[in-house]
């Protein structure tokens, strides 16, 4: 008898420009859809890495999201994140107006990729607006995390308890120790497995009192970019995605 694959959501997918490569949303979604029977992924949540460009403009990113929303499938649901950056705040764009353009599942923050400076009143106001919006609408805030001071899982902790209806997801679960502390301390804080090693995932599951708060995230296709451009692998996008799902 064929083993039934459990259905799951991939909370960490990207579209758009990443370094010298442009990743077309519909092409990526088609790959994930094709593999759904094997991987069990029936829903993805994505954001545009074009937000990392030095000349990033909200209008350009919105055009990518609008294009991605053309994806239709009976197998796979694709929902966008709004990747909000300090540049938008400096341009006077409010979180409420930006988030109102589409039915976003949440807002993404990348404190290592963009310099969020809480001493800048515009930045501080935007950060609070992000968590207020997520709290009011019961949406997610996906936060890139890492070992640097700027992107530690505790960086925005002051908002976690205040905005209890906001579902905070600590992307990459890195570092494990600080991630586990946040998972165990706050009911509304979760983490994802994007780019996590098997050893760290095992350790995180041991340290987290509720391992169900560890969500699947692939970081696809950025994970493939690093595998092929940095580590010299030659496998396809399909093979990369299937391998990522096998880790979880």
Backbone torsions as a table, in degrees:
resi	resn	phi	psi	omega
1	UNK	NA	136.3	-178.9
2	UNK	-71.6	131.9	-179.3
3	UNK	-70.2	131.7	179.4
4	UNK	-77.6	134.0	-179.0
5	UNK	-92.5	129.4	179.8
6	UNK	-69.5	140.2	179.1
7	UNK	-77.5	141.2	178.6
8	UNK	-150.9	164.2	178.6
9	UNK	-105.2	137.6	171.7
10	UNK	-96.7	110.8	-174.5
11	UNK	-86.2	3.3	-170.7
12	UNK	-147.5	80.2	177.8
13	UNK	-122.2	152.6	-179.8
14	UNK	-125.7	155.9	169.9
15	UNK	-132.9	170.5	170.7
16	UNK	94.8	-162.0	-174.6
17	UNK	-79.9	126.4	172.4
18	UNK	-133.3	110.8	-172.6
19	UNK	52.5	-124.4	-174.8
20	UNK	-89.3	-1.2	-175.8
21	UNK	-109.6	137.3	173.0
22	UNK	-104.7	124.6	-179.2
23	UNK	-102.1	112.0	-178.0
24	UNK	-73.7	126.5	-174.8
25	UNK	-58.3	-48.1	-174.8
26	UNK	-67.4	-33.1	177.0
27	UNK	-67.6	-42.0	178.8
28	UNK	-66.5	-44.0	-179.1
29	UNK	-62.6	-36.2	179.5
30	UNK	-63.9	-37.1	177.6
31	UNK	-64.5	-46.6	-179.2
32	UNK	-65.2	-39.6	177.7
33	UNK	-62.1	-44.0	-179.3
34	UNK	-59.9	-35.6	-176.6
35	UNK	-90.1	-1.1	-172.4
36	UNK	-56.0	-40.7	-179.1
37	UNK	-62.8	-31.0	179.3
38	UNK	-83.6	-41.6	-171.8
39	UNK	-90.3	-25.9	-175.8
40	UNK	85.4	-0.1	-179.2
41	UNK	-76.1	116.2	179.7
42	UNK	-116.6	-3.8	176.8
43	UNK	-146.9	139.6	174.9
44	UNK	-128.7	152.4	176.2
45	UNK	-126.2	123.0	-167.6
46	UNK	-128.5	157.3	173.3
47	UNK	-139.5	164.1	-175.4
48	UNK	-97.5	120.8	176.0
49	UNK	-71.9	-6.6	172.3
50	UNK	-62.6	-17.2	176.8
51	UNK	-66.7	-15.1	179.8
52	UNK	-86.9	-10.4	-179.2
53	UNK	-63.1	146.8	177.9
54	UNK	-61.5	-29.9	-179.4
55	UNK	-104.1	28.2	-177.0
56	UNK	-55.3	133.7	177.3
57	UNK	-129.4	137.4	-177.3
58	UNK	-59.2	-40.1	-178.2
59	UNK	-60.3	-42.0	-179.8
60	UNK	-64.9	-42.3	179.1
61	UNK	-66.9	-39.3	178.5
62	UNK	-62.8	-34.2	176.9
63	UNK	-64.8	-37.6	176.9
64	UNK	-66.4	-41.8	179.0
65	UNK	-64.8	-43.0	179.4
66	UNK	-60.3	-41.1	176.6
67	UNK	-63.7	-44.3	-178.5
68	UNK	-63.3	-31.2	-179.4
69	UNK	-69.9	-7.0	174.7
70	UNK	-73.8	-12.7	-179.0
71	UNK	-65.0	126.6	178.4
72	UNK	-126.0	133.3	-177.8
73	UNK	-158.0	143.6	172.8
74	UNK	-87.3	-6.6	-174.2
75	UNK	-106.6	-39.5	-169.8
76	UNK	-126.0	130.2	173.8
77	UNK	-101.3	133.1	180.0
78	UNK	-121.9	123.2	-177.3
79	UNK	-124.5	136.5	-175.4
80	UNK	-90.2	149.3	166.0
81	UNK	-100.0	145.0	168.1
82	UNK	-87.7	116.7	176.8
83	UNK	-89.0	101.8	-176.2
84	UNK	-94.2	131.4	-174.7
85	UNK	-122.4	156.7	-179.7
86	UNK	-55.2	-32.8	-179.9
87	UNK	-55.8	-39.4	179.2
88	UNK	-64.9	-43.4	179.2
89	UNK	-60.5	-40.7	-179.7
90	UNK	-68.0	-24.7	177.8
91	UNK	-86.2	1.0	179.0
92	UNK	82.5	15.2	178.3
93	UNK	-83.8	122.0	-179.5
94	UNK	-81.4	153.8	177.3
95	UNK	-62.5	-41.8	-178.1
96	UNK	-59.1	-44.2	-178.3
97	UNK	-70.9	-41.1	179.6
98	UNK	-65.5	-42.0	-177.7
99	UNK	-72.2	-17.4	-178.7
100	UNK	-82.0	-6.0	-176.6
101	UNK	-68.7	-36.4	-178.5
102	UNK	-140.4	173.3	177.0
103	UNK	-85.0	74.2	-178.9
104	UNK	-70.4	143.5	176.5
105	UNK	-82.2	-12.9	-179.9
106	UNK	172.5	-170.6	-179.6
107	UNK	-125.3	138.9	179.3
108	UNK	-104.9	140.3	173.1
109	UNK	-120.6	138.5	178.6
110	UNK	-131.9	81.4	-175.0
111	UNK	-67.2	-15.8	175.0
112	UNK	-84.8	-33.8	-179.5
113	UNK	-81.6	-30.3	178.0
114	UNK	-127.1	143.7	-174.4
115	UNK	-87.5	90.5	173.8
116	UNK	-78.4	122.6	-177.1
117	UNK	-121.2	103.9	-176.3
118	UNK	-65.8	-16.3	176.4
119	UNK	-77.8	-13.1	174.0
120	UNK	-86.1	117.1	-175.9
121	UNK	-55.7	-35.1	-179.7
122	UNK	-68.7	-39.4	178.2
123	UNK	-66.4	-46.9	-178.6
124	UNK	-61.4	-42.4	179.1
125	UNK	-63.6	-42.1	-179.9
126	UNK	-64.9	-42.2	178.5
127	UNK	-59.9	-44.4	179.0
128	UNK	-65.9	-39.6	178.5
129	UNK	-61.5	-36.3	179.8
130	UNK	-61.7	-48.9	-178.8
131	UNK	-72.2	-33.5	175.8
132	UNK	-63.6	-43.6	179.7
133	UNK	-62.8	-46.4	-179.9
134	UNK	-64.1	-38.2	179.6
135	UNK	-66.6	-46.8	-177.8
136	UNK	-65.1	-36.8	-175.8
137	UNK	-101.0	2.6	-178.2
138	UNK	53.3	51.0	179.6
139	UNK	-111.7	179.4	-176.2
140	UNK	-98.9	153.4	166.5
141	UNK	-120.9	110.2	-179.8
142	UNK	-93.4	118.5	-174.1
143	UNK	-116.3	119.4	173.9
144	UNK	-62.4	130.6	-179.3
145	UNK	-126.1	152.9	179.7
146	UNK	-166.1	-174.4	-173.9
147	UNK	-83.1	-6.7	179.9
148	UNK	-76.9	158.4	179.3
149	UNK	-58.9	-35.4	-175.7
150	UNK	-71.3	-23.9	-175.6
151	UNK	-126.9	25.1	174.1
152	UNK	-61.8	149.5	179.2
153	UNK	-57.0	-20.9	-179.3
154	UNK	-88.7	-0.9	-172.6
155	UNK	-54.2	-44.8	-176.9
156	UNK	-111.4	26.9	-176.1
157	UNK	-56.8	-31.1	-176.7
158	UNK	-59.4	-19.5	179.1
159	UNK	-91.3	-19.3	-170.3
160	UNK	-63.0	-46.7	-178.1
161	UNK	-76.9	-33.5	-177.3
162	UNK	-68.2	-37.5	-176.7
163	UNK	-112.9	78.9	-171.3
164	UNK	-71.2	-21.2	179.0
165	UNK	-86.7	-6.5	175.5
166	UNK	-83.1	127.9	179.1
167	UNK	-90.7	105.5	-177.4
168	UNK	-89.1	128.5	178.1
169	UNK	-119.4	116.9	179.5
170	UNK	-86.1	99.0	-175.4
171	UNK	-66.4	139.0	176.8
172	UNK	80.0	-11.9	178.5
173	UNK	49.7	42.2	-171.7
174	UNK	-129.3	126.7	-3.9
175	UNK	-75.2	157.0	-175.2
176	UNK	-62.4	-44.4	-175.7
177	UNK	-58.4	-52.1	-178.7
178	UNK	-67.0	-36.1	177.8
179	UNK	-62.0	-48.1	180.0
180	UNK	-60.0	-39.0	178.8
181	UNK	-60.8	-42.9	-180.0
182	UNK	-69.8	-39.2	177.5
183	UNK	-60.8	-41.9	-175.8
184	UNK	-78.6	-23.3	-175.7
185	UNK	-88.0	-34.0	-174.0
186	UNK	-122.9	129.9	-179.5
187	UNK	-65.4	-29.8	-174.8
188	UNK	-93.2	9.4	-179.7
189	UNK	-106.4	130.6	179.5
190	UNK	-126.9	178.3	174.2
191	UNK	-143.8	165.0	175.7
192	UNK	-124.9	167.1	-170.6
193	UNK	-99.0	13.3	-177.1
194	UNK	-56.2	119.1	176.7
195	UNK	65.5	16.4	179.2
196	UNK	-79.9	147.4	177.5
197	UNK	-82.1	160.7	178.2
198	UNK	-60.3	-39.3	-178.6
199	UNK	-65.3	-43.1	-179.8
200	UNK	-69.4	-36.4	178.1
201	UNK	-64.1	-42.2	177.7
202	UNK	-62.1	-43.1	-179.9
203	UNK	-65.3	-41.2	179.8
204	UNK	-63.1	-42.3	178.8
205	UNK	-63.9	-31.2	177.5
206	UNK	-73.0	-37.5	-175.9
207	UNK	-82.9	-28.7	-178.5
208	UNK	-78.4	130.6	179.6
209	UNK	-71.9	-23.3	177.4
210	UNK	-130.6	96.0	-175.2
211	UNK	-70.6	-12.2	178.0
212	UNK	-70.1	-12.6	177.9
213	UNK	-83.1	-2.2	175.2
214	UNK	-91.8	111.1	-172.8
215	UNK	-100.2	154.3	178.0
216	UNK	-77.2	133.8	172.6
217	UNK	-145.8	137.0	-173.6
218	UNK	-102.3	-27.7	-171.2
219	UNK	62.0	25.0	179.2
220	UNK	-76.7	138.3	1.9
221	UNK	-94.8	9.3	179.3
222	UNK	-59.4	-36.1	177.7
223	UNK	-60.0	-36.8	178.8
224	UNK	-70.4	-37.7	178.5
225	UNK	-58.9	-48.4	-178.9
226	UNK	-67.1	-38.7	-179.6
227	UNK	-62.7	-39.8	-174.9
228	UNK	-91.6	-34.4	-175.7
229	UNK	-92.7	-24.5	-178.8
230	UNK	-105.9	-44.6	-173.7
231	UNK	-100.9	1.6	171.0
232	UNK	74.9	16.4	177.4
233	UNK	-75.5	161.1	-176.1
234	UNK	-123.9	13.6	-176.6
235	UNK	-76.6	163.6	-175.0
236	UNK	-82.9	170.3	174.6
237	UNK	-59.8	-41.7	178.6
238	UNK	-60.1	-46.6	-179.3
239	UNK	-63.9	-37.7	178.7
240	UNK	-63.2	-45.5	-176.6
241	UNK	-66.7	-42.4	178.8
242	UNK	-62.8	-38.3	178.8
243	UNK	-65.5	-41.5	177.8
244	UNK	-59.9	-43.3	-179.2
245	UNK	-66.7	-33.5	179.4
246	UNK	-65.3	-27.1	179.7
247	UNK	-65.0	-38.8	-175.5
248	UNK	-78.0	NA	NA
